[in-house]
Structure formats: structure tokens, C-alpha cells
Amino acid sequence: MKKTYLSLIAVLIAFSVQAQNEFIYGDALPDAPELAKRGPHKVGVKTLEFVHKNQVDIINSKDGVDAFYDRDLKVEVWYPADVADENPVILYDEVMGTANDEKRPLIPFQFKGRASRNAKLKSSSSKYPLIVVSHGYVGSRFLMTYLTENLASKGYIVAAIDHKESTFRDANAFHSTLLNRAQDIHFVVNEMAKLPFTSKVMDSENIGIIGYSMGGYGSLNVAGAGYSAGLAKFFGSMTGGSKAIDVLTTGNEKYEAAFDSRIKAVVAFAPWGMARGIWDAEGLKGLKIPTFFVAGSQDDVSGYEKGIKAIYEGATNVERYMLTYDNARHNVAPNPPPAESLEEGLPFDEYYRYAEPSWDERRINNINQHFVTAFMDTKLKQKDHAKYLDLKPNSNDSTWEGFKDRSSTGLELLHAGAGE
């Protein structure tokens, strides 16, 4: 009997290990909420390269005199595709570590996704809205493939940016990220809207932006939340007097003129900056685009009460939501930790590029898929997902709509309309 019991345990362990090995980022766990599962489309993916000419080269600007360069940006695009393979699997090439940091050497690794490289774009009588994704500092265009693939399978064209001088591979001085995030997003939106590749099937009048951390910082600026005079002063002090960031501040005529009315929805994961004076009350009132915030209640990078929640509360001129993961810190957006980060000799910080101390990252991914789908479908496709968004704030009070019985614990969802 004992031998049989031990054999059964061994089989269960082997099955568990096999199941873990076969799990691909973004796959729905048994307790995934309803909208987390993939949509009806197979997914294609391709790499594009854009060049934003004659931009301020803030790293090489000196004594208040701006240098200029052509800013090259690599963009990964996921889209509904004509694919014969019923279960396509792709390998993405990624690295851990940080360029120019001896304590965090670059370490290459690969991970699987469910997409087909350079597959044919699927024709459609109804056009696919565009979503542009901006990663954190440091990060990459592959940081949220669980979400980019998922949205493409539901009829979106999703373009994730490698922000030059802000990726694992080419990280450089932080003031480049401060200056270029919003401008990179604006540029990629415009370039994607002009592509012959997508011109017949992309709905470039209904565009969404997703940003994480510094990507959230840039996304909110694109959405109308101008940066504060305090940021402009700080930026000048760290760059020898450059005023390049002034065109992104509240009240600047060029900033006001750059607002893009084609953008209809923003998802801001753990947006950085509020706790450091990046916005003031007037800047937050300028937020013009409905926004879905996602935060951890213990975020020790962007801050919670004085950071993300303060942005939510201050953006009183627009409809907004805020989903909070109780006890989570900053990593409420990325893919799960790569297995390689657990190998002996790798810095623990590399594991915590991705992992959350109180949550299974795969569970967070599924919940994000659910709510981002509900929000983007509502704003970009005019679908009625009110039942998934109009919820009692505390998920512990009763099981939220779309969640399996007893599974919606540890969450809060706030909602406020324009003027509230």
C-alpha cells in the first residue's frame, strides 16, 4: 500500500512538472476569469523598425545646447493572422540584466509564445483597433507578451515599442527615458497608422495605449496629463540646462496642439512619477482619455497612496478605473519570471524584475487579460462589458462577475466618472 501511495505521488509530481513545462505565458489557469481566455483569431507577429529623425539627443546635449540624432525604434507587432497550424508556438529571444551595469550582466534566454512569425494578416470586414504598448525602465517590447498575444487573438493590432536607451540591452541615462517616452508613443502611433501592411484592416481612429511604470508615465502624458514645471526644472538641472522637456508640460502650446483625438483608451500599469512631483493638480485635470489604472497596494517604486492612487483621484475630468492587487508591489504587469533567473549565480533582482511576493504572476496575468479586454472592448469596439466593470469595489464581499466562485479575492476596483 505504501509503495503504491509513493508511486502515485511520483506520478503526480511528474505530471505537475510536465504541466509547468508546457505552460506558456498567457495561458489561462483553471481559475482564470472569463475574459482571460484567448479570442477566436490565430496570432501573427513581425518585427518592424522605425526611425524618428532629428530628435533631441539629450545624453549628448551640453551646457543648455541640445544635440540631435535620428532615433531608431524597434517595434514588435502582433495581429490576427491566417495560420493553418492549430497550435502555433514561437520562441522569443530576450535578455535579463542591464547594459552598462557590471553587477547585472546581460544574460540571453528564450521563452515560448503562441504566435506565428511573419504570418499573413487576416482580412476582416470589421477593422482591428490599434493598441500601442510601452514597457518599463528597463524593459523590452517582449515584457508583456501574455497580454499582447491575447489582445491580438481578440481582434486588435498590437505594437510594442523597444524604447531606445531604455531597454535591457541599451539602458542609458534616465533623462533619455524622461524625455522620450511620450514622444516615442506619439511617433509609433503615427507610423503604424501609415503602414501599407495594415492600412486596409486597421482602425486608426480607435487607438488604445498600454504603459507600464515609465510606460505609464509616458502614456498619461500622451493622454493629456501635462508634466509639471517642477519636472521641467529638475530635468534642466540634470541635463545642464536643457529645456527639451518643456514641450511636454502643462500649458505649453506645442503640448496642447499635440493631443491625438484618435486615442480613445489608456491602461496605465503602476505609472511612475506622481510621488516625485511629475504631475500637479492642474496637469492631472488635463487627462482627457478614459484610463484604467492597475496598481499594487504596496508599490515601493511608483508609490500607492501618494503615487498611483493620487493620480486616479486627481484626474477628475475623465472617466477612470483603478484595479488594486492587495499586498502586491510594482510588478503587476510583466510576464512571469523566467526560469533562468533562478539559476545559481544570477542576481536575485533579476527574478524580481517580474515576480510579485504575494501573488502568482500567472494569476495576475490572467486577471489583467480579463480587465484590459473588458475596458478596451468597451472603449474601442463599443461592446457592452458593463457587467465586468460595474462591480462592488471590494472583491472579498462577493464573487465578481466573470470570476469563478470564491476566486475573486484580494482585489479592489474603483470607478469614477468625469467630474467626480
N, C-alpha and C positions, 0 to 999 in steps of 0.2 A: 504493500500500500504506500509506504514511504517512498519507495523507488518510483512508483507511478506518479506520485504527487510531485516529486522533484523533476521528473521528465516533463510533466505538464508545465511546471514553472519555466523550464528551459525553453519549451516551445513558445510560451507566451512572451518571454524575453526576446527570443529570436524574431518573433512576429513584430514586436514593438520596435526593435531596431530596424527591421526591414521597412516598416511603415514610415519611420522617421527619415530613412534614406530616400524614400520615394516622394516624400512631401516636397512640393515646390512652392516657393514664396507666392502667397496669394491664394493658395488652395483653401477651400472652405473647411474648417474644422466641424465636427459634429454639432457643436453649439453655435455655429455662425448665425448671425441674424439674417433675415430673409433676403435683403438686397445685396448681401455679400457675394453671393454666387455669381459666376460668370454669366455674361449675356449670350445671345444666340450666334454671335459672329466669331469665326476664327480670326486670329490676330497676325498681322504682318508687322515687320519692323525694319527700318532702314536708318542709316546714319547720313545726316546732311551736314554741310559746312557752309557757314555764312561769314561774311567779312563786313564789319561795321567800320566804314572808312572815316579817317580824320577825327578820331576821338581823343579826348584828353588822356595823355599818358601820365597819370598822377604820380606813379612811382618814380619817374624820371623828371618830374617838374621841380624847379628850384627857385627859391627867392621870389615867390609870387608870380613867376613866369611859367605858364603851362606849356609842356611839351605835348606833341601829338603823335598818334600812331594809328595804324589800321588794326582793329581789334577783331581777331578771328574767334569764332564761336562754333563749337561742335554741338550738334543737336540730334538727339535720338527721337525718332517719330514712330509711334505705334498707331495702327489703323485697322479697320475692318478689312479683311482680305479674302480673296478666293484661294482656298487651300484645300487640297484633296486629302491630306493627312488628317485623320480624325483626332490625333493626339500629338500635335507638333511640339517638339522640345528644342530649345535653343540654349547655347552656352554664352553667357555674358562674361567678358573679361573685365575684371575690376582690380583695384589695389586697396590695401589698408596702409595706414601710415600717413605721413605728411612730408611733402617735398621740402627740402632745406631744413629738416629737423633731424639731427643725428639720433635723438632719443626715440624717434618714431620712424624708422626706415620704411621705405616703400616695399610692400610685400604683395606680389601678384597672387590672385586667386580667381577661380571661376565659379559661377553658380548658374543653376538652371532656371529657365523661364519657359512659358508656354506661348511661343510665337514662332513665325517662320521668316527668316531673313530675306528681305527684298521680294516678298510675295506681291502678287498683283493686287492693287487696291480694288475693293469690291464696289461695283456700281450700285446705285441706290436711287429710288425715286424721291426719297426724303433725304435732305442733306445732313451731313455729320457736323455738329458743332466742333469748334476748335478749343482745346484746353492746353495752356502753356504752363509748364512746371519748373519751379526754381528751387534748387537744393540749398542746404545749409552751408556754413563755413566751418571746416572744409567739408566737401562732399563731392557728388558727381551726378550726372544725368541718370545713373543706374540706381540711385539711392532708394527709389520708391517704385520699383518695377511691379510689386504686388498690386499697386494702385493704377499705374499707367497701363499695364496689360488689361486689367479688369475693366477700366473705362473704355478702352478701345473695343473690347468684346461687346460692349453695350451701345456701340454706335457713335463713338467720339474719335476724333483725330487728336492725338496727344503728343505734344512736342516738349521734351525735357532738355533743358539747357545745361551744358558744361560751362559754367561762368569762368572765363579766363582769370587766372591769378587767384582763384578761389577753390580749386579742386584739390583732391588728394595729390595729384600728380604735379601741380604747378603752383601750389599755395605761395602767396607773396604778401606784402604788407597789407594790413587790414584796411587802410584807407582806399585801396582799389575796390574792395567789396562795398564799402560805404557809398562810394560814388557811382559804381556801375550797375548795381542790382536792378534798379528801376529802369535804367536806360537800356540794359540788355533785354529786359522783358518787352518793353515798347518795340524795340527793334525786331525781335523774333516774331512778335505778333504781326508786324507789318510784312516781314519777309514770308512768313507762312501764308499770309493772305494772297500773296502774289504768285505762289508756286504753280506752274503748269500741272505738276504731278497731282495736285488736289483740287484744282480750280472747278471742276465740274461737279464735285460731290461734297465740298466743304462749305459749311455755313459760316462765312466770315463776318456775319452780322450778329452772331450769337457766340460769344467767346467767354471762356472761363479762365481764371488764373488760380494756380495752386502754389503756395510757397511755404517752405519750412524754415523756421529760425531766421537766418538772414534773407532767405527767400520770402518769408512772411514780411520782413522789414521792407523789402522792395515792392512786394505785391500791394501792400497797403498804400504806398506812395503812388503807385500806378492807379489805384482806385480813388485817389483824391485827397488822401491824408498827407498834406504837405509837411515836410520836416521843419523843425523849429529853428529860430535864429540861434538858439544855443548850440544846436548841432553844427550850423554853419561856422560859428565861432570856434568850436572845438576842432572841426575839420581844418580850418585855416591854421590853427596852432600846431597841428601835427603834420602839416604839409608845407610849412614855410610861407604861409600866406595865400594859398590858392583859394579862389572864390568859385571854383568849378561846380561845387555842390549847390551854389545859390539858386540855380535854375530848378532845383527840386524842393524849394522851401515855400511855405505858405505865403501867399500874396505876390509871389513873383509872376510877372505877366507871361513869361515863357512857360512856366509850370502850368498855369491855369489854361493856357492855349493847347497844351499837350494832352489834355484829358481825352481819352478814347471812349466814345459812347458805344462802340461795338462790344465792349466788355460788359457783361451782364451779371457776373457772379465771381466771387473770390472765396477761396478756402485758405485760411491762414493758420498753419500749424505752428504753435509756440512762437509767434512772431517776436523777434528781439527788438529791444530799444527803449520801450516806454520807461522802464526803471532807471534809465540813464539820460532821460531828458530829450530823447529823439523827437517826441511829439509834445505839443502843449494843447490846451483846451481848444484853441482855435483850429489847429491843424486837424485834430480828431473830428471836429464838426464838419470838416471838409470831405470826409469819407462819403462817397456818392454811390457806391456799388454795394448791393446786398452781400454780406460777408458771414461766413461760417467759421468761427474760431474753434480751435481744438487745443486743449491745454492739459497739463498735469498739475495737480494741486500743490505739488512740492517742486515745481520747476525752479532749479537753482542756477539756471543760465539766463533765461528771459525774465524770471520772476513771475509770480502768480498774482497776488493781490495788487501789488504796485506795478505789475507788468501787464500780462495778457488780459486779466480781468479789468484793469483800469482802462485799457484800450476799448474793450467791449462796452464798458459803462460810459465812456466819453464820446463814443461815436453816435451821438443822439439824433443825427439827421438821416439815418438809414436803417433799414431792417437788418437785424443781425441775430445770430445764434451763437451760443458758446457751449461746447461739449467738454466736460471736465472728467478726466480719469483720476479718481481718488487715489492719492498717495503716489501717483506717477511723477517722475521728474521731467526731463526735457525731451526724451526720445519717444515722443508719441507719433512720429511719422515714418521712420525708416523701415526697411526690410529687417527681418530677424538677424541676429548676429551670425556671421559666417563661422562655420565650424573651425576654420583655420585659426581664428582668434583665440581659441582655447589651447592651442599647442604650446608646449613648454618653450619659454624664452620670449614670447610675444608680450608686449606691454598690456597690462590689464585695461588701460584706457582705450585700446582698440576694440575690446569687447564692448565697452560702454559707449562707443560711437553709436551703437544700435540698441543695446539691451536696456530694459527697464527693471529696476529692482523688485517692484511689486506686481508686475504684470508679465504674462507670456506675450512676447511681441507678436506672435502669430494671431493671438486673440485680438490685440489692438488693431492689427492689420484688417481683420475681418470686420470689426466694428467700424473702422474708418471707411472701408469699402461700402458698407451699408449706408452710412450717413452722407458721405460725399455723393453717392449715387442719388439718394433722395433729394439732396439740395441742388445738384447740377441738373438733374432731370426736371426739377420744378422750374428753375430759372432759365435754362437753355432750351428745353424741349416742351415746356408748358404742360408737363404731366402733373397729375394730381397725386402728390405723395404726402398730403397733409397729415394722414394718419400716422406716418412715421416721424413727423416733425413736431406736431402739436401734442406734446407729451407732458405728463406731470414731471416737474423738474427733478425730483429725486427718484432714481430708478429702483431704490430699495422699497419704495412704498407699494408698488405693484409692478408686475412684469410689463415692460414696454411693448407696444405694438411692433410686430415683426421679430421679436425675440422669443426663443423657446422658453417654455415655462420655467421660472426660477432662475433664468440665466442673465437677467439684466441688473446685476448688482455692481456697486462701486462707481456709478456714473451719475452725472448731473447734466441736464440740458436746459439752458436758459434761452429765452426768446424775447426780443423787444422789437417793436415796430418803430418806424421813423417818428420822431417827436417824443419818444419815451426814454 
